[in-house]
């Protein structure tokens, strides 16, 4: 069977802030329907990589292709194809929940959006809050709103930075199912998280980053093989890879 | 030029803000606060229309100077921030969106231009603009000059993005020095001119504007002044065309540079917002030295530990406090120079606690207050410890002010001595009322202007017993010092009642956390 062309292709990505190198020569790809986990200790370069992919940060070197389009050369189609859900979403304080969805529909030219508003509000248990200003929402509700806005436009690439922060157990279960559903529908998904259990259960492949560099990449079995921890959890493999001498930061 | 989605966001923001204000106006707090604002506005409108009208040339010079001041600070601010400042939500929702650079620039400028129009409207309705030959042209000139200022500020920010880090660090320091000098010179010019000589501020500024260099460098401000003073279409044609050219030209400059400002603006906005959040919590520098020696003495045990914590917070923001002290001193000097009456100066000095918003005591975040409330300490002692610093710091400033007045021979030493207990009692009253409001109100102060107005009004009412006693005793005894002491005694009873009420409120009633 032919492998579909990757939705996201990162080639030799380097990002420096002054003398500090946050991301150093990163290569990876994410294909349609795949869930890729980005793991690494604090300061590994996960969020910087994601912000480069969204086009907010300019790479110092390297190339990012989204849906076959170079982000540097033709940013508009690449941005249209990408959704980014940050770890602490900050919605517009003075816009209601429904107005956020309307804004997203207008910004990304979503056709037949009105019909989808109610479904999404219901899916994310936001129906009762539809006319409430975002400033009055709890952290978990803001997270749900950000995800609803992202899902509204059915992007080809979805980037989650700590997607389960602030969610209650029921919402966590729903979110995991929702992520899998989007992947099954053909979206390429990247999840950056410190919750190794989530990554292990949810992701098809994992990329282990440390100080901006790739330490390991592959399926869960391949990661375990790299860490030489057959049958162990991702957590064990993670520490074996990032702290081979057992040192703790 | 503006993307429909961005237009929708701007419209929805203003619409919802207006609705929120109207909703608040229906509540008792809103009604009282609204009436108070209306009263202040009416007083300003009335104040601007009484007295002999100043010559148009003087008013023109004053308007041009004010706009020039804003223009200079705008450009310096642009250099200093090295990126355009957006809302925090824009970083998550607008920056990753499919918007072109020009669309984002238009989105950035429109709220600035709306704010400029509001400021211009205030100037025309409440201040000198109404008595200009053409208030409408005055409004147009004000808005166009402010638009140019916003464009030039963004252009300066874009230029500074192009500079290398080391060069920029040096430029930033120079910019800060110039900004501080311009601000101080501007304030001093006002202090020196208001009531300070035979010539008024307007005529002095008019002379300053004769300088051709100033006319060229600050042309938008000069043209706005000319436009405001023009008496017909023929007069208005040249300054209006000039201003339109400046506005369009400055926007063209911003668009011309073609810099991808997303990354710089992302960094600048994140830095600025985090600084603002820290400032709200009273933090300015998170890297501080922890003294190896802890608090010593019995004063700092028990509730004294709360006092020590407040003192520590104060010590860590001495720079900000000194800045505030300088601003308050300049304002006091202005009032003093204008009135020349020791009674007025002492009255203004009494109100210092109203102006010093120190982030200690009951102004601390509610989470921290909840923790303090749970400490196994006597309620009275805890309330005293929380009130001590925000009451005593303004009092120290009042003592310094009084000393200065005595040394300058403006106030008799006995009057100053009699005023000191009054300062302390009034300060305690004002701080207690504020604390009661802070404990009761549903949202933080900065979010509700009407709430702040109501608090201010209540603070004024709370010192009414002292003021009434002062007036009656002053008339009956004809001895100022005696009247002040009697009024202080009456006000002290009022303060004691308020303290008891505060203690009860803090310990007995529920303390609801603000939504973050």
Interface residues (C-beta under 8 A of the other chain):
Chain A: X18 X51 X54 X55 X56 X57 X58 X75 X76 X77 X79 X80 X82 X83 X84 X86 X89 X90 X91 X92 X93 X94 X95 X96 X99 X100 X102 X103 X104 X106 X107 X108 X133 X134 X135 X136 X138 X146 X149
Chain B: X3 X4 X5 X6 X8 X9 X12 X13 X16 X17 X20 X87 X88 X89 X91 X92 X93 X95 X96 X97 X98 X99 X100 X165 X260 X262 X263 X266 X515
